[in-house]
């Protein structure tokens, strides 16, 4: 049986992500530029506008509309959103419902066994949300404060002057497949700022490029999982939040599933699997389709209708994968860009919002009275994050995800001991390699045929993501040269959107199918920013 080692075929990041050239004479001038209108970026903009209303704040978002590229489970701890809007009652927020019951099951192919809910996964006091809806609502609050939000403007490059980030350049629009200007061509726009908040989300190329340029590492590399999710209209309301372990994932793959109620007639269902999985044949989308046929889920979905489908990577490296420095001259990293996700509790949204608030507090102080955003003046943000609930929570669970490197059973035992000791066991750091360095066993796949009622192909799923990307635009995916057949097959399995397919012995890249999940950026072909408004258009995720 052959072995696939993805790192051998992964191309480097292009140097164009960080440009050492002056901005254009027509550049838009701002005090603070936020790149990414997710919960962390919008929280940063809102908190800063509350604290320093005279600052000119702009937010760039690559999706055509706010929330259209935001995807999460999502059961949310509401503590941070309440702190951002202290004058609002819970009824003022776009929460779907409070968590009133929960259950955790261990699945086998035909059955399920309910197990005690681990302390880290208890959700009493939390709420179910659509992250897409939450972000749209936050955008409305931001605009009411006078914040300039520019949807449909992805960023191609950070602009620098020496070691200082001074702004950004957007992606050109209207290019032909060969990269030449076509009908409707729009040249890039430059924006300058006294400070840039990098909130581009999971596995962002700008954050990768900035950290590499600055030599900012972390004790462990960031690890990622791929989550594939669906929202269903159902005939009967679901009365509890469900999480599962075990089948359909192999025992040596870290991950699990969820099914959450989203009001009386909708549920969110999804499956997450670590991208260090040792099986090259693992297909998370197909695994989710098979899982829906399990008696536990078939009963919930029976008589229902698939409304929306999506996929996204999740940073899972934890405490030891947080960058050693969160700031630099003119720049701060927030949210998923910095890896603020606590895997044992399956939570990250409230950390994203809190990190944005802490970044804003530091910026308000640093920029007051004509001050500058230097590494030194921004370091209070770094210290504040590590002293906040973000740092204390993630430090307490610092080795739990890493404990599963030796398999599910061993990992579960170690994680239990870590919970009992508050993270003191086993002491020190469990070293990890990056996902692309994990060897994969090449093996046979099990044929899958969707029934188009309960289960769906990747092509049909992409349609349900609302993807309307142009077919005649240039590819935004950078693939390494001379990809062998077994590696091409690996790409085709791990990509949930059918972007990569093997045609004989030739790898075909269907770039318009991409839903920006970044899965293959973790283990192979690089994802780069593309024309604004491309990708999915999530409304319920």
C-alpha positions as CSV (number, residue, x, y, z in Angstrom):
1,X,0.0,0.0,0.0
2,X,1.4,3.4,-1.0
3,X,1.9,6.4,1.2
4,X,1.0,10.0,0.4
5,X,3.1,12.8,2.0
6,X,1.2,16.0,1.1
7,X,4.0,18.4,2.1
8,X,6.1,17.2,-0.9
9,X,3.6,18.7,-3.3
10,X,2.6,22.0,-1.6
11,X,3.7,25.1,-3.4
12,X,5.0,28.1,-1.5
13,X,3.0,31.3,-0.7
14,X,3.6,33.9,-3.4
15,X,5.6,37.0,-2.4
16,X,2.9,39.3,-3.8
17,X,0.9,38.9,-0.5
18,X,3.2,41.4,1.1
19,X,4.1,44.3,-1.2
20,X,6.9,46.8,-0.5
21,X,5.7,49.6,-2.7
22,X,3.9,52.9,-2.2
23,X,0.1,53.0,-2.4
24,X,-1.5,54.7,-5.4
25,X,-2.2,58.4,-5.4
26,X,-5.9,57.7,-5.3
27,X,-5.7,55.5,-2.2
28,X,-8.5,55.7,0.3
29,X,-7.2,57.0,3.7
30,X,-8.4,55.6,6.9
31,X,-7.3,55.6,10.5
32,X,-8.0,51.9,11.0
33,X,-8.6,49.2,8.3
34,X,-10.2,45.9,9.3
35,X,-9.7,43.1,6.8
36,X,-12.6,40.6,7.2
37,X,-16.2,41.3,8.3
38,X,-16.6,38.2,10.5
39,X,-17.4,38.4,14.2
40,X,-13.9,39.3,15.3
41,X,-13.4,42.1,12.7
42,X,-16.8,43.6,13.2
43,X,-16.4,43.5,17.0
44,X,-13.1,45.3,16.6
45,X,-14.7,48.0,14.5
46,X,-17.7,48.4,16.7
47,X,-15.8,48.6,20.0
48,X,-13.3,51.1,18.4
49,X,-16.2,53.3,17.1
50,X,-17.7,53.2,20.6
51,X,-14.5,54.2,22.2
52,X,-13.1,56.7,19.6
53,X,-16.0,57.9,17.4
54,X,-13.7,60.4,15.6
55,X,-11.6,57.7,14.0
56,X,-12.2,56.8,10.3
57,X,-12.8,53.0,10.3
58,X,-13.2,50.8,7.3
59,X,-14.0,47.1,7.0
60,X,-13.2,45.1,3.8
61,X,-15.2,41.9,3.2
62,X,-14.6,39.5,0.3
63,X,-18.2,38.1,0.2
64,X,-20.8,40.0,-1.8
65,X,-22.8,40.4,1.4
66,X,-22.1,40.3,5.1
67,X,-22.3,36.8,6.5
68,X,-22.2,35.0,3.2
69,X,-18.9,33.4,3.9
70,X,-19.5,32.8,7.6
71,X,-20.1,29.3,8.7
72,X,-20.1,27.7,12.2
73,X,-22.0,25.0,14.1
74,X,-23.1,27.1,16.1
75,X,-23.8,27.0,19.8
76,X,-22.4,30.2,21.1
77,X,-21.4,31.4,24.6
78,X,-23.1,34.8,24.6
79,X,-20.8,36.4,27.2
80,X,-18.8,38.5,24.7
81,X,-21.6,39.7,22.5
82,X,-23.4,40.9,25.7
83,X,-20.3,42.7,26.8
84,X,-20.0,44.4,23.3
85,X,-23.6,45.6,23.6
86,X,-24.2,46.0,27.3
87,X,-27.4,48.0,26.9
88,X,-29.3,45.2,25.0
89,X,-31.4,42.4,26.3
90,X,-31.1,38.8,24.9
91,X,-34.3,39.4,23.0
92,X,-32.5,42.1,21.0
93,X,-29.9,39.7,19.7
94,X,-30.5,37.4,16.7
95,X,-30.3,34.2,18.8
96,X,-32.3,31.3,17.4
97,X,-32.9,29.7,20.9
98,X,-31.4,28.9,24.2
99,X,-29.9,25.4,24.8
100,X,-32.5,23.6,26.9
101,X,-31.1,20.0,26.6
102,X,-28.1,18.1,25.4
103,X,-26.9,14.6,24.7
104,X,-23.6,13.0,23.7
105,X,-23.6,9.6,21.9
106,X,-21.0,7.1,20.8
107,X,-22.0,5.8,17.4
108,X,-21.5,2.5,15.7
109,X,-22.8,1.9,12.1
110,X,-26.2,0.7,13.3
111,X,-26.6,2.0,16.9
112,X,-25.8,4.6,19.5
113,X,-24.9,4.7,23.1
114,X,-25.5,7.8,25.2
115,X,-22.5,8.7,27.3
116,X,-22.0,11.3,30.0
117,X,-21.5,14.8,28.7
118,X,-17.8,15.7,29.2
119,X,-17.5,18.9,31.4
120,X,-15.9,20.8,28.6
121,X,-18.9,20.2,26.3
122,X,-21.7,21.3,28.6
123,X,-23.8,24.0,27.1
124,X,-26.0,25.3,29.9
125,X,-26.4,29.0,29.4
126,X,-25.4,29.0,25.8
127,X,-27.5,29.9,22.7
128,X,-27.9,28.5,19.2
129,X,-27.3,31.0,16.4
130,X,-26.8,31.2,12.7
131,X,-23.4,32.8,12.4
132,X,-24.4,34.3,9.1
133,X,-27.4,36.0,10.6
134,X,-25.4,37.2,13.6
135,X,-22.8,38.8,11.4
136,X,-25.4,40.5,9.3
137,X,-26.9,41.9,12.5
138,X,-23.5,43.0,13.7
139,X,-22.9,44.8,10.4
140,X,-26.1,46.8,10.9
141,X,-24.9,47.9,14.3
142,X,-21.5,48.8,12.8
143,X,-23.0,50.9,10.0
144,X,-25.3,52.7,12.6
145,X,-22.0,53.8,14.3
146,X,-20.7,55.3,11.0
147,X,-18.3,52.5,10.2
148,X,-17.6,52.1,6.5
149,X,-18.2,48.5,5.3
150,X,-17.1,47.5,1.9
151,X,-18.5,44.0,0.9
152,X,-17.2,42.4,-2.3
153,X,-13.6,43.7,-1.7
154,X,-11.2,40.9,-1.0
155,X,-7.6,41.8,-0.2
156,X,-4.8,40.6,-2.5
157,X,-1.9,42.2,-0.7
158,X,-0.8,43.9,2.5
159,X,1.2,47.1,1.8
160,X,4.3,47.7,3.8
161,X,6.8,50.5,4.3
162,X,9.9,48.8,5.8
163,X,8.6,46.7,8.7
164,X,5.4,48.5,9.0
165,X,2.0,47.5,7.5
166,X,0.5,50.7,6.0
167,X,-2.6,49.4,4.2
168,X,-3.9,46.9,1.7
169,X,-4.6,46.4,-2.0
170,X,-7.8,44.7,-3.1
171,X,-8.2,42.1,-5.8
172,X,-8.9,43.2,-9.4
173,X,-12.3,42.3,-10.8
174,X,-13.4,41.3,-14.3
175,X,-10.3,39.4,-15.3
176,X,-10.4,36.8,-18.1
177,X,-9.4,33.2,-17.5
178,X,-5.9,34.1,-18.6
179,X,-5.6,37.0,-16.2
180,X,-6.0,39.8,-18.8
181,X,-8.6,42.5,-18.3
182,X,-12.0,41.6,-19.6
183,X,-15.4,43.2,-19.9
184,X,-16.3,44.9,-16.7
185,X,-12.7,45.1,-15.5
186,X,-12.1,47.0,-12.3
187,X,-8.6,47.7,-11.2
188,X,-7.4,47.1,-7.6
189,X,-8.1,49.7,-4.9
190,X,-5.4,50.8,-2.4
191,X,-6.4,51.7,1.2
192,X,-4.0,53.2,3.7
193,X,-4.4,53.1,7.5
194,X,-2.6,54.0,10.7
195,X,-3.3,50.4,11.8
196,X,-4.6,47.2,10.2
197,X,-6.7,44.6,12.0
198,X,-6.2,41.2,10.3
199,X,-9.5,39.3,10.7
200,X,-9.5,37.2,7.6
201,X,-10.6,34.0,9.3
202,X,-9.3,30.5,9.2
203,X,-6.1,29.7,7.2
204,X,-5.9,33.2,5.7
205,X,-3.1,33.7,3.2
206,X,-2.3,37.3,4.5
207,X,-1.8,36.1,8.0
208,X,0.4,33.2,6.8
209,X,2.5,35.6,4.7
210,X,2.8,38.2,7.5
211,X,3.9,35.7,10.1
212,X,6.5,34.1,7.7
213,X,7.8,37.6,6.7
214,X,8.1,38.7,10.3
215,X,9.5,35.3,11.5
216,X,6.6,34.9,14.0
217,X,6.3,31.2,14.8
218,X,4.5,29.2,17.5
219,X,5.6,26.3,19.8
220,X,3.5,24.0,17.6
221,X,2.2,24.5,14.1
222,X,-1.5,25.3,13.7
223,X,-3.6,22.2,13.1
224,X,-6.9,22.2,11.2
225,X,-10.1,20.2,10.9
226,X,-12.6,20.3,8.1
227,X,-16.2,20.8,9.0
228,X,-19.0,20.0,6.5
229,X,-22.5,21.3,7.5
230,X,-26.1,21.3,6.3
231,X,-29.2,23.1,7.5
232,X,-32.5,21.2,7.1
233,X,-36.1,22.1,7.4
234,X,-37.6,19.4,9.5
235,X,-41.1,18.1,10.2
236,X,-40.6,17.9,14.0
237,X,-38.7,20.2,16.4
238,X,-35.5,18.9,17.9
239,X,-35.5,19.1,21.7
240,X,-31.7,18.9,22.4
241,X,-28.2,19.7,21.3
242,X,-26.6,16.5,20.0
243,X,-22.9,15.7,19.7
244,X,-21.5,12.3,18.7
245,X,-18.2,10.5,18.6
246,X,-17.1,7.4,16.7
247,X,-18.7,6.2,13.4
248,X,-18.6,7.3,10.6
249,X,-15.0,8.4,11.3
250,X,-12.2,5.8,11.6
251,X,-10.9,5.3,15.1
252,X,-7.6,7.0,14.3
253,X,-9.3,10.2,13.1
254,X,-10.0,13.0,15.5
255,X,-13.5,14.5,15.1
256,X,-17.2,14.1,15.6
257,X,-20.6,15.3,14.6
258,X,-23.4,17.6,15.8
259,X,-27.0,18.2,15.3
260,X,-28.5,21.4,16.8
261,X,-32.0,22.8,16.8
262,X,-32.4,26.2,15.1
263,X,-35.9,27.0,16.1
264,X,-39.0,24.8,15.7
265,X,-38.5,23.8,12.1
266,X,-34.8,23.8,11.3
267,X,-31.7,21.9,12.4
268,X,-28.0,22.2,11.7
269,X,-26.2,19.0,11.2
270,X,-22.5,18.5,10.5
271,X,-19.3,16.5,10.7
272,X,-15.8,17.6,11.6
273,X,-12.6,15.6,11.0
274,X,-9.0,16.5,11.6
275,X,-6.9,17.2,8.5
276,X,-4.1,15.1,9.9
277,X,-6.2,12.0,9.3
278,X,-3.9,9.0,8.3
279,X,-6.3,7.7,5.7
280,X,-5.8,9.3,2.2
281,X,-9.3,8.0,1.3
282,X,-11.1,10.0,4.0
283,X,-13.9,12.1,2.4
284,X,-15.7,14.2,5.0
285,X,-18.6,15.2,2.7
286,X,-19.3,11.6,1.9
287,X,-18.9,10.6,5.5
288,X,-21.6,13.1,6.5
289,X,-23.9,11.8,3.8
290,X,-23.5,8.2,5.1
291,X,-24.0,9.5,8.7
292,X,-27.4,10.9,7.9
293,X,-28.6,7.4,7.2
294,X,-27.9,6.4,10.8
295,X,-31.1,5.7,12.8
296,X,-30.3,8.6,15.2
297,X,-30.2,11.2,12.4
298,X,-32.6,9.6,9.9
299,X,-35.4,10.0,12.5
300,X,-34.6,13.7,12.9
301,X,-34.3,14.4,9.1
302,X,-37.2,12.1,7.9
303,X,-39.7,14.1,5.9
304,X,-37.4,17.2,5.9
305,X,-35.7,19.2,3.1
306,X,-32.1,20.3,2.7
307,X,-31.9,24.1,2.7
308,X,-28.3,24.9,2.7
309,X,-24.8,23.2,2.6
310,X,-21.4,24.5,3.5
311,X,-17.8,23.7,4.5
312,X,-15.1,25.4,6.4
313,X,-11.8,24.6,8.1
314,X,-11.3,25.1,11.8
315,X,-8.0,26.0,13.6
316,X,-7.6,23.2,16.2
317,X,-4.0,23.6,17.4
318,X,-5.0,25.3,20.6
319,X,-2.8,27.2,23.1
320,X,0.6,26.0,21.7
321,X,-0.4,27.0,18.1
322,X,-1.2,30.7,19.0
323,X,1.4,32.9,17.3
324,X,4.2,33.9,19.7
325,X,3.4,37.6,18.8
326,X,-0.1,38.8,17.9
327,X,1.0,42.2,16.8
328,X,3.6,44.0,14.7
329,X,4.2,47.6,13.4
330,X,0.8,48.6,12.2
331,X,-1.0,45.2,12.5
332,X,-3.0,43.1,15.0
333,X,-4.3,39.5,14.5
334,X,-7.7,38.6,15.9
335,X,-10.2,35.7,15.8
336,X,-9.5,32.6,13.7
337,X,-6.5,34.4,12.1
338,X,-4.8,33.9,15.4
339,X,-6.3,30.5,16.1
340,X,-8.6,31.4,19.0
341,X,-10.7,28.2,19.1
342,X,-11.0,25.9,22.2
343,X,-11.6,22.5,20.7
344,X,-12.7,20.6,23.8
345,X,-15.6,23.0,24.3
346,X,-16.2,23.4,20.6
347,X,-16.3,27.1,21.0
348,X,-14.6,30.0,19.2
349,X,-17.2,32.7,18.3
350,X,-17.1,34.4,21.8
351,X,-13.3,34.4,21.6
352,X,-13.4,36.0,18.2
353,X,-15.6,38.8,19.5
354,X,-13.5,39.2,22.7
355,X,-10.3,39.4,20.7
356,X,-11.8,42.1,18.5
357,X,-12.8,44.1,21.6
358,X,-9.4,43.8,23.2
359,X,-7.7,44.8,19.9
360,X,-10.0,47.9,19.7
361,X,-9.2,48.9,23.3
362,X,-5.5,48.8,22.6
363,X,-5.9,50.7,19.3
364,X,-8.0,53.4,21.0
365,X,-5.2,53.9,23.4
366,X,-2.3,53.7,20.9
367,X,-3.9,56.1,18.4
368,X,-5.0,58.7,20.9
369,X,-3.6,62.2,20.5
370,X,-1.9,61.3,17.2
371,X,-0.1,58.2,18.5
372,X,1.3,55.5,16.3
373,X,0.5,51.8,16.1
374,X,3.9,50.3,16.7
375,X,4.8,46.9,18.0
376,X,5.5,48.3,21.4
377,X,2.3,50.4,21.6
378,X,0.2,47.4,20.4
379,X,1.7,44.8,22.8
380,X,-0.9,45.5,25.5
381,X,-3.3,43.6,23.2
382,X,-1.1,40.6,23.2
383,X,-0.8,40.6,27.0
384,X,-4.6,41.3,27.4
385,X,-5.5,38.3,25.2
386,X,-3.3,35.9,27.2
387,X,-4.7,37.2,30.5
388,X,-8.3,37.0,29.2
389,X,-10.7,34.1,29.2
390,X,-9.3,33.3,25.8
391,X,-5.9,32.6,27.3
392,X,-7.0,31.0,30.5
393,X,-9.5,28.7,28.8
394,X,-7.1,27.7,26.0
395,X,-4.2,27.2,28.5
396,X,-6.3,24.9,30.7
397,X,-7.2,22.7,27.7
398,X,-3.7,23.1,26.0
399,X,-3.0,19.5,25.4
400,X,-6.4,18.0,24.9
401,X,-6.6,18.0,21.1
402,X,-2.9,17.0,20.9
403,X,-3.5,14.0,23.1
404,X,-5.4,12.3,20.3
405,X,-2.4,12.0,18.1
406,X,-2.0,8.4,19.2
407,X,-5.6,7.4,18.6
408,X,-9.1,7.9,20.0
409,X,-9.0,5.5,23.0
410,X,-5.6,6.7,24.3
411,X,-6.6,10.3,23.6
412,X,-9.9,10.0,25.5
413,X,-8.1,8.6,28.6
414,X,-5.5,11.4,28.5
415,X,-8.2,14.1,27.9
416,X,-10.1,12.8,30.9
417,X,-7.1,13.1,33.1
418,X,-6.3,16.6,31.7
419,X,-9.9,17.7,32.6
420,X,-9.5,16.3,36.2
421,X,-6.2,18.1,36.7
422,X,-7.1,21.4,35.0
423,X,-4.5,20.7,32.3
424,X,-1.6,19.9,34.7
425,X,-1.4,16.3,33.3
426,X,0.8,15.4,31.6
427,X,2.7,18.7,31.9
428,X,4.8,20.3,29.2
429,X,3.8,20.4,25.6
430,X,2.8,17.5,23.3
431,X,4.8,18.2,20.1
432,X,3.0,18.0,16.8
433,X,3.9,18.4,13.1
434,X,1.8,20.4,10.6
435,X,-1.0,18.6,8.9
436,X,0.7,18.5,5.5
437,X,3.6,16.6,7.1
438,X,1.3,13.7,8.2
439,X,1.8,10.7,5.9
440,X,-1.4,9.2,4.5
441,X,-2.1,5.6,3.8
442,X,-3.3,5.2,0.2
443,X,-6.1,2.7,0.0
444,X,-9.3,1.7,-1.7
445,X,-12.5,3.8,-1.4
446,X,-16.0,2.6,-0.9
447,X,-18.3,3.6,-3.7
448,X,-21.0,6.2,-2.8
449,X,-24.2,6.9,-4.7
450,X,-26.5,9.6,-3.3
451,X,-30.2,9.2,-3.3
452,X,-30.9,12.9,-3.8
453,X,-33.4,12.9,-1.0
454,X,-31.4,12.3,2.2
455,X,-27.9,12.2,0.6
456,X,-26.4,14.4,-2.1
457,X,-23.3,14.6,-4.4
458,X,-20.7,17.3,-4.0
459,X,-21.9,19.1,-7.1
460,X,-25.5,19.2,-5.8
461,X,-24.2,20.3,-2.4
462,X,-22.2,23.2,-3.9
463,X,-25.4,24.4,-5.6
464,X,-27.0,24.5,-2.1
465,X,-24.2,26.8,-0.9
466,X,-25.5,29.5,-3.2
467,X,-22.2,29.6,-5.1
468,X,-22.4,31.9,-8.1
469,X,-18.7,32.2,-9.0
470,X,-18.0,33.1,-12.7
471,X,-16.9,30.1,-14.8
472,X,-14.7,32.3,-17.0
473,X,-12.5,33.9,-14.3
474,X,-8.9,33.1,-13.5
475,X,-8.2,30.2,-11.1
476,X,-7.4,31.4,-7.6
477,X,-5.8,28.0,-6.7
478,X,-2.1,27.4,-7.0
479,X,-1.4,23.7,-7.6
480,X,2.1,22.2,-7.4
481,X,3.7,20.8,-10.6
482,X,3.6,17.2,-11.7
483,X,1.0,15.9,-9.2
484,X,1.0,12.1,-9.2
485,X,-2.2,10.1,-9.5
486,X,-2.4,9.1,-5.8
487,X,-2.0,12.7,-4.6
488,X,-4.6,13.9,-7.1
489,X,-7.0,11.3,-5.8
490,X,-6.2,12.5,-2.2
491,X,-7.1,16.1,-3.2
492,X,-10.3,14.9,-4.8
493,X,-11.4,13.1,-1.6
494,X,-10.4,15.8,0.9
495,X,-12.0,18.7,-1.0
496,X,-15.7,18.7,-0.1
497,X,-16.8,20.8,-3.2
498,X,-15.6,18.7,-6.1
499,X,-12.9,21.2,-7.1
500,X,-10.3,18.5,-7.8
501,X,-11.0,15.5,-10.0
502,X,-8.9,12.9,-11.7
503,X,-9.6,12.7,-15.5
504,X,-7.6,9.6,-16.4
505,X,-4.2,10.5,-15.1
506,X,-4.7,14.3,-15.3
507,X,-5.7,16.4,-12.4
508,X,-8.6,18.7,-13.3
509,X,-9.2,21.9,-11.2
510,X,-12.8,23.2,-11.2
511,X,-12.0,26.4,-9.4
512,X,-15.5,27.9,-9.7
513,X,-16.8,25.1,-7.4
514,X,-14.6,26.4,-4.5
515,X,-16.5,27.4,-1.4
516,X,-13.4,28.9,0.3
517,X,-13.2,26.2,3.0
518,X,-9.3,26.3,2.7
519,X,-9.0,22.5,3.2
520,X,-6.6,21.9,0.4
521,X,-4.6,25.0,1.4
522,X,-3.8,23.1,4.6
523,X,-2.5,20.0,2.8
524,X,-1.8,20.9,-0.8
525,X,-2.9,23.5,-3.4
526,X,-2.8,27.1,-2.1
527,X,-5.9,29.2,-1.8
528,X,-5.5,32.8,-2.8
529,X,-8.0,35.7,-2.7
530,X,-10.1,36.0,-5.8
531,X,-12.6,38.4,-7.4
532,X,-15.0,39.9,-4.9
533,X,-18.4,38.2,-4.4
534,X,-17.0,34.8,-5.5
535,X,-17.7,31.7,-3.5
536,X,-20.7,30.8,-1.4
537,X,-23.6,32.9,-0.3
538,X,-24.6,31.5,3.0
539,X,-27.8,32.8,4.6
540,X,-28.6,30.2,7.3
541,X,-25.1,29.0,8.3
